[in-house]
């Protein structure tokens, strides 16, 4: 009985690996690279939160590869997993977010500084009530956000 279950699990795992290799050879399905792929990693991160960081991250990345076979997702799942693992284990959320924002995959320190300046401006505008009163400010904010996205 145990051998038959093990054989079935091996077949499933082998078919998942074959599917991943096939999907990553061609051009990826644009619908697979979506933020929803990160939600599947969450149970694996929580399950492995008390394991070493590398184990937790690798398990989450491997799982997402099974459900979303697009290699471009791996660095983002890696960052997400490391961030959540660190925070769950007592690290400071703000410091961890700053570390993730500095990651080269997200644009590095220059992009981090741009995001931080936008957050600072948004906080000041909200505090002063300028967002509701000034279309010019809203236009400036939109221009800055478009700059970030480029």
C-alpha positions as CSV (number, residue, x, y, z in Angstrom):
1,X,0.0,0.0,0.0
2,X,2.7,2.5,1.0
3,X,4.7,1.7,-2.1
4,X,1.7,2.3,-4.4
5,X,1.1,5.7,-2.7
6,X,4.8,6.5,-3.1
7,X,4.7,5.5,-6.7
8,X,1.7,7.7,-7.4
9,X,3.4,10.6,-5.7
10,X,6.5,10.1,-7.8
11,X,4.5,10.0,-11.0
12,X,2.7,13.2,-10.0
13,X,5.9,15.0,-9.1
14,X,7.6,13.8,-12.4
15,X,4.7,15.0,-14.4
16,X,4.8,18.4,-12.7
17,X,8.5,18.7,-13.5
18,X,7.9,17.7,-17.1
19,X,5.1,20.3,-17.4
20,X,7.4,23.0,-15.9
21,X,10.2,22.3,-18.3
22,X,7.8,22.3,-21.3
23,X,6.1,25.6,-20.2
24,X,9.4,27.4,-19.6
25,X,10.8,26.5,-23.0
26,X,8.3,28.5,-25.0
27,X,6.9,32.0,-24.5
28,X,5.0,32.2,-21.3
29,X,1.2,32.5,-21.0
30,X,0.7,36.2,-20.0
31,X,-2.1,35.2,-17.6
32,X,0.3,33.1,-15.5
33,X,2.4,36.0,-14.5
34,X,-0.1,37.7,-12.2
35,X,-0.1,38.7,-8.5
36,X,-2.4,35.8,-7.8
37,X,0.6,33.5,-8.0
38,X,1.9,35.0,-4.7
39,X,-1.2,33.9,-2.8
40,X,-0.4,30.3,-3.4
41,X,3.0,30.7,-1.8
42,X,1.5,32.0,1.5
43,X,0.4,28.6,2.9
44,X,3.9,27.2,2.2
45,X,5.6,30.2,3.9
46,X,3.4,29.8,6.9
47,X,3.9,26.1,7.0
48,X,7.7,26.5,6.9
49,X,7.9,29.7,9.0
50,X,9.9,28.0,11.7
51,X,12.3,26.3,9.3
52,X,15.5,28.0,8.1
53,X,14.8,30.9,5.7
54,X,16.4,29.0,2.7
55,X,14.1,26.0,3.3
56,X,11.0,28.2,3.6
57,X,11.9,30.2,0.4
58,X,12.8,27.1,-1.7
59,X,9.5,25.3,-0.8
60,X,7.4,28.4,-1.7
61,X,9.3,28.9,-5.0
62,X,9.0,25.2,-5.8
63,X,5.2,25.2,-5.1
64,X,4.6,28.3,-7.3
65,X,6.6,26.7,-10.1
66,X,4.1,23.9,-10.0
67,X,1.1,26.2,-10.3
68,X,2.6,29.0,-12.3
69,X,5.4,27.5,-14.5
70,X,7.0,30.9,-15.4
71,X,10.6,31.2,-14.4
72,X,10.3,35.1,-14.3
73,X,8.1,34.7,-11.1
74,X,10.8,33.0,-9.1
75,X,12.7,36.2,-8.0
76,X,9.5,37.8,-6.8
77,X,8.3,34.8,-4.9
78,X,11.7,34.6,-3.4
79,X,11.6,38.2,-2.2
80,X,8.0,37.8,-0.9
81,X,8.9,34.6,0.9
82,X,12.0,36.1,2.5
83,X,10.0,39.2,3.6
84,X,7.2,37.2,5.2
85,X,9.6,34.7,6.8
86,X,11.6,37.5,8.4
87,X,8.6,39.3,9.7
88,X,6.9,36.2,11.0
89,X,10.1,35.5,12.9
90,X,10.2,38.9,14.6
91,X,12.2,41.1,12.2
92,X,11.0,44.7,11.8
93,X,8.5,45.1,8.9
94,X,9.7,48.5,7.9
95,X,13.4,47.4,7.6
96,X,12.4,44.3,5.7
97,X,10.3,46.3,3.2
98,X,13.2,48.7,2.7
99,X,15.5,45.8,2.0
100,X,13.0,44.4,-0.6
101,X,12.5,47.8,-2.2
102,X,16.3,48.0,-2.7
103,X,16.3,44.7,-4.6
104,X,17.7,45.0,-8.1
105,X,14.6,43.2,-9.5
106,X,12.5,46.1,-8.3
107,X,14.8,48.8,-9.7
108,X,17.4,49.0,-6.9
109,X,18.1,51.9,-4.5
110,X,17.2,54.6,-7.1
111,X,13.7,53.2,-7.5
112,X,13.4,52.8,-3.7
113,X,14.2,56.5,-3.2
114,X,11.6,57.4,-5.8
115,X,8.9,55.3,-4.1
116,X,9.8,56.8,-0.7
117,X,9.6,60.3,-2.0
118,X,6.2,59.6,-3.6
119,X,5.0,58.1,-0.3
120,X,6.3,61.2,1.6
121,X,4.5,63.6,-0.8
122,X,1.3,61.6,-0.6
123,X,1.4,61.8,3.2
124,X,2.1,65.5,3.2
125,X,-0.7,66.1,0.6
126,X,-3.2,64.1,2.6
127,X,-2.2,65.9,5.8
128,X,-2.7,69.3,4.2
129,X,-5.9,68.2,2.3
130,X,-4.4,69.3,-1.0
131,X,-5.4,66.1,-2.8
132,X,-9.0,67.1,-2.7
133,X,-8.5,70.7,-3.6
134,X,-5.8,70.7,-6.3
135,X,-6.1,69.1,-9.7
136,X,-2.5,70.3,-10.4
137,X,-1.2,68.3,-7.5
138,X,-3.1,65.2,-8.7
139,X,-1.7,65.6,-12.2
140,X,1.8,65.9,-10.7
141,X,1.2,62.8,-8.6
142,X,0.0,60.9,-11.7
143,X,3.1,62.0,-13.6
144,X,5.4,60.8,-10.8
145,X,3.6,57.4,-10.7
146,X,3.9,57.0,-14.5
147,X,7.6,57.7,-14.1
148,X,7.9,55.0,-11.4
149,X,6.1,52.4,-13.6
150,X,8.5,53.0,-16.6
